[in-house]
Amino acid sequence: MSETLKNLLESTIKDEAFLKDATQLIDDLQTQLETVTHRLELLEKAISTDYDSIVITEVDLDKPGPRIVYVNDGFTRMTGYSREEAIGQTPRMLQGEKTDPEVLRVLREKLHHGQSFFGHTVNYRKDGSEFINQWDIHPIFDDAGDLAYWVSYQHDISQRKQSELTLMDADLEFDDLFEESKRVSVDVDIQGNVLSANKMFRDMTGLDADQLKEIKVWDIFEAGHSSALKEAFSGGNGVDVSGEFKLGNVVKKDIDVVVSSRNVGGTDQEVIRLLLQNKSAQSKIMEALGERSAWMGSLFGTPEHVEYRYPLEALHGDEEIKDAPTFSGDALEKVFGEEASALRAAGLYPHVHEDDRQGYLSFIAEVQKGTSKTHTYRIVIGNEAVNVIDYAVPVADDSGQVLSVKGRLSKKISGTN
């Protein structure tokens, strides 16, 4: 504890026992903060060499957009914004006149459906200068399987030259190589021989170009996964690889990856490109974010929220809600206490204040049409009307067809709009 803080406590707290307890509490909190900060620093060191910039945001896509909760040092170098300036803002702070609205439209559509996105457009640094920012954006899910954050791996590709790309064949599409040159990728032939690998693949595996020439691609995976990949290459009717694997064998690292494949052609031989996504890095990010959230919650308290889901058949536009939603876990009891059983049995709509019901129906109907929305209304509990804030999103299949409405509500904090 600093001498300034110690002197302040001693001058304001006269009860020696209370002073001792307060001093111990502050020492404990400072120790927790130092531990979490150290873990975040280790995490950043582990991933800072792989990407120019890393940005983690909340999931809310409504205006002003998903707020930034974390940036690494690479972000500050690439954009000129400090962490303090970026955190709490949204990635829109980098957009400007030449930012491609069509790219943003596709990006929003992908994120709206909980899907990853890979693309690039013009962004702007703090000093107003332009650069081409390439994004590789992925969802991060919590232990319950719910979307918790978006993580964006970013690269400034403004000065990248064609000579920096590994051109394994002149007939391979240049645009694909340009887009994927910073993904973790390796090109192999049908016998599993490595033809070319980008820098991120070499960094992940710890193998240089000469070492890769001496092995088959399945040799980088642990025994069980190595056999499965080798079997996929022995089919003779093309290679289709998709799933979770673990690096091992000649790779001296314990890394979980998601692997996908596609045929990229070739003049005189079949060429398969394997793309690897590092799941272990995502797990580390989620663990660190969880620890930070837990620490912040211990200081300031974390508001409880209730998660619910309406199946599509329960909804009939803005006319009525037929059935009660499904509530997740025991949060309903924590938020609404003894009245939770009535809400669980009858659902939310019968308990919505009569003056707010039409607005509530319109809110759910808009979400049912495919729009994420936030709405405030009153729930009547006994003789008391409780103000709540509700954020709902549509849950859709790959074609965009809405299957259900998923929401999260909490008691509205006094003073919020």
Protein Blocks (a to p, Z undefined) as FASTA:
>chain_A
ZZklmmmmmmmmmblklmmmmmmmmmmmmmmmmmmmmmmmmmmmmmmmmpmbdcdddfbl
bdebjcdfbdcfklmmmnopafklmnopafklmgcfklcfklmmmmmmmmmnopacdddd
ddddfkopacdddddddddddfkopafbdcdddddfklpcfklpccfbfkbcfklmmmmm
mpccddddfkopafbdcfklmmmnopafklmmmpcfklmpcfklmmmmmmmmmnonopad
edddddehjlccdcddddddddebjjkbccdddddddfklmmmmmmmmmmmmmmmmmmno
paddddddddfklpgcjlbcfbacddehjllmmmnommlmmmmmnommlmpcfklmmmmm
mmmmmmmnopacdddddddehjaccdddddddddddfkopafbdcdddddddehiZZ
